[in-house]
Amino acid sequence: MKAAVRAWAELLRVSALFTVPGDALAGAAAIGRRPGRGTALAVGASLCLYEAGMALNDWADRDEDAIDRPHRPIPSGRVTPGAALAAAGALTAAGLTLAARAGRPALTVATGLAATVWAYDLHLKHTPAGPAAMAGARALDLLLGATATVGTGTGSVGVKRPVGATGTSRAARNAGTVLPTRTARVMGPARPVRPARTTHPDVRAAVPAAALLGAHTYAVTAVSRHEAQGGSTVAPLGALAAIVALGAAAVREQHGSRDLPPVPGKDGPGDRHRPGASAPRLLLTALTAAYLRTAAEPLLHATLNPSPPLTQRAVGGGIRAMIPLQAVLAARAGAAGTGLAVMGLVPLARTLARKVSLT
């Protein structure tokens, strides 16, 4: 039993799971919302789709792994190919079901994410479009968090007025017409009721954060294509330059969204994050330093010595660096608390990575 659990943990790369929740949390922060029920559903959907991709990846690469990585669960016989494929299908269905509970827009994004994951594992992984597909999947995951957070929120703001105050009956308002009431006959003609104003934030506000996360994923995926054989200096060097540039871009605070409306039904200034709100400069600097230290150092080693072990270590560092990057994206959007909460996943990921490989 213990051996079976370990085999599935290796197949699903459970140590990488801690890099997933921050996508949805950063997406919620990017649109100025606190994490809520929709965010939790997005996290669940993301975890399922991520694990589906892991199982499908090993199923698709079973022949290649039999030569390069015979210790992997499928070529070693600890997990059958049919079981891995069935797990991928079941996890995909579970992820889409959770996304559907967050609303139709969230389901649409999750469907695109699932299609990208399956296309990458079954075909695109070994083509020049592979890194772009993986980058798109991570970007969609962050947008899923933003979309799901909006989808389960209150759609409008409005104060219900008594019938006499508006001069209309409830039936008339429901029918879209205005009928005179006793108040109207005495006080004058009735005034039409204005519809409540929608205050959903624009999900497009999360696109810049999704682009930064996608760019990081592209760089790491480009290096991962050489982790079995090694020998490439160009890939880790290019990824190192990209990581440094992303760190410089991510530390810049966001501006231009200070006029967002308050959250429906909540009037206090503390009831929502504002993407334009400045996180403490010291916090942004510290989080960015953690990101650069986690990703850049192993990439530098792989550049100087592109052996398979050092290249694999660089890929693992790039995967773990997604956590501090997500924290930076949340903090720069004004959600310092969310950023610190995401950073709390780092020791958990580090501990589990010692037992189950990230790559």
C-alpha positions, -999 to 999 in steps of 0.1 A, spaced: 0 0 0 28 24 9 46 16 -23 15 23 -43 10 57 -26 46 66 -33 43 56 -70 12 77 -75 29 106 -56 58 104 -81 35 101 -111 15 132 -100 45 151 -88 27 161 -57 56 182 -45 47 207 -73 12 211 -61 21 240 -38 30 261 -69 -7 260 -80 -29 278 -54 -10 311 -59 -22 314 -94 -58 318 -84 -49 340 -54 -28 363 -76 -56 364 -101 -81 375 -75 -57 402 -62 -51 415 -97 -88 424 -101 -90 439 -66 -109 412 -48 -103 393 -17 -102 355 -21 -137 340 -17 -158 310 -26 -150 314 -63 -113 316 -56 -115 284 -37 -133 267 -65 -106 279 -89 -79 266 -67 -96 232 -66 -101 232 -104 -65 242 -110 -51 215 -87 -72 188 -106 -62 200 -140 -26 203 -130 -25 167 -117 -44 156 -148 -15 171 -169 11 153 -148 -6 119 -152 -12 125 -189 24 136 -194 38 104 -181 13 83 -201 23 101 -233 61 98 -225 60 62 -213 81 49 -242 107 78 -240 109 74 -202 115 36 -206 149 47 -221 158 79 -203 140 75 -170 133 38 -164 127 46 -127 95 65 -134 63 49 -122 50 37 -156 81 22 -171 91 6 -138 57 -11 -137 45 5 -105 16 23 -123 -1 9 -154 -5 31 -185 -43 25 -184 -45 37 -148 -25 68 -155 -47 77 -185 -79 70 -165 -66 93 -137 -59 120 -162 -95 118 -176 -111 117 -141 -91 146 -128 -99 167 -159 -136 160 -154 -133 170 -117 -115 202 -125 -141 212 -151 -169 204 -126 -154 226 -99 -149 254 -124 -186 251 -136 -197 258 -100 -179 291 -102 -200 302 -132 -200 298 -170 -171 323 -176 -149 303 -153 -159 271 -170 -150 286 -203 -115 295 -191 -111 261 -175 -121 244 -207 -94 263 -226 -69 255 -199 -78 218 -200 -76 218 -238 -41 234 -237 -29 209 -211 -40 179 -232 -27 194 -264 7 200 -248 11 165 -234 -2 147 -265 15 167 -292 29 201 -286 54 192 -259 80 180 -285 74 208 -310 87 244 -310 52 255 -297 57 235 -265 70 263 -242 44 287 -255 16 262 -248 28 256 -213 31 294 -208 -4 298 -220 -17 272 -196 -2 290 -166 -15 323 -178 -50 308 -182 -47 294 -147 -42 328 -132 -71 342 -153 -93 313 -141 -88 326 -105 -98 361 -115 -128 349 -135 -140 325 -108 -137 352 -81 -159 375 -101 -183 348 -112 -195 340 -76 -196 376 -65 -227 399 -62 -235 413 -96 -248 448 -88 -253 474 -62 -286 490 -54 -308 503 -26 -344 489 -26 -369 517 -22 -404 513 -8 -431 513 -34 -445 546 -23 -411 564 -26 -408 555 -62 -444 559 -72 -445 525 -88 -459 491 -79 -437 460 -77 -456 443 -105 -450 474 -127 -413 474 -119 -410 438 -128 -429 443 -160 -406 472 -169 -435 498 -170 -446 526 -147 -481 527 -134 -496 555 -113 -502 548 -76 -520 567 -49 -488 585 -41 -483 594 -78 -519 608 -81 -513 630 -51 -476 640 -55 -474 640 -93 -463 616 -121 -441 587 -112 -404 586 -120 -391 555 -137 -368 533 -116 -332 533 -128 -316 498 -130 -290 489 -105 -254 496 -117 -232 466 -123 -199 468 -104 -180 437 -115 -143 444 -119 -129 439 -154 -111 406 -156 -87 421 -181 -70 438 -152 -54 404 -145 -38 401 -179 -5 418 -171 0 395 -141 -9 365 -163 16 376 -189 44 378 -163 36 344 -150 34 330 -185 68 345 -195 84 328 -165 68 295 -174 80 298 -210 116 303 -198 115 273 -174 98 251 -200 125 259 -226 152 247 -201 132 216 -192 134 203 -228 171 196 -221 169 182 -186 173 145 -197 204 149 -218 217 183 -207 244 199 -229 226 232 -236 241 264 -224 219 287 -244 186 276 -228 196 283 -192 214 315 -201 183 328 -219 161 317 -190 184 335 -166 182 367 -185 144 364 -187 141 358 -149 162 389 -141 140 410 -165 108 396 -150 120 403 -115 126 439 -125 92 442 -141 73 424 -113 87 447 -86 72 478 -102 40 487 -85 8 488 -105 -9 521 -112 -40 532 -130 -67 513 -111 -74 535 -81 -109 544 -92 -124 509 -90 -158 508 -73 -163 492 -39 -173 456 -36 -211 452 -39 -227 452 -5 -195 463 13 -188 500 18 -158 500 40 -124 509 26 -110 476 39 -135 455 20 -115 451 -12 -80 452 -25 -72 479 -50 -47 471 -77 -34 506 -75 -28 504 -37 9 504 -30 24 475 -12 53 484 11 84 488 -10 104 467 15 79 438 11 80 439 -27 118 440 -27 120 411 -3 96 390 -23 113 398 -56 147 389 -40 132 355 -29 120 349 -65 154 358 -80 173 337 -55 151 306 -60 152 308 -98 184 325 -108 210 307 -88 204 271 -102 201 286 -137 235 302 -133 249 268 -123 233 251 -152 247 278 -176 282 272 -163 278 234 -163 248 222 -184 249 186 -171 216 167 -167 216 169 -128 223 207 -128 198 213 -156 171 193 -137 179 213 -106 175 245 -126 141 233 -138 131 225 -102 142 259 -90 122 275 -117 91 256 -107 95 265 -70 102 301 -79 66 304 -91 55 307 -55 74 339 -47 65 352 -81 28 347 -73 34 364 -40 50 394 -58 21 397 -82 -4 397 -53 15 422 -32 21 446 -61 -17 446 -67 -22 458 -31 -29 424 -15 1 422 8 -16 397 31 -23 374 2 13 377 -9 25 367 25 0 338 27 13 325 -7 49 326 6 38 304 35 36 276 9 74 278 3 85 256 33 58 231 26 70 228 -11 106 226 0 99 198 25 79 177 1 104 182 -27 130 164 -7 108 133 -8 92 135 -43 111 150 -73 96 181 -90 107 169 -124 
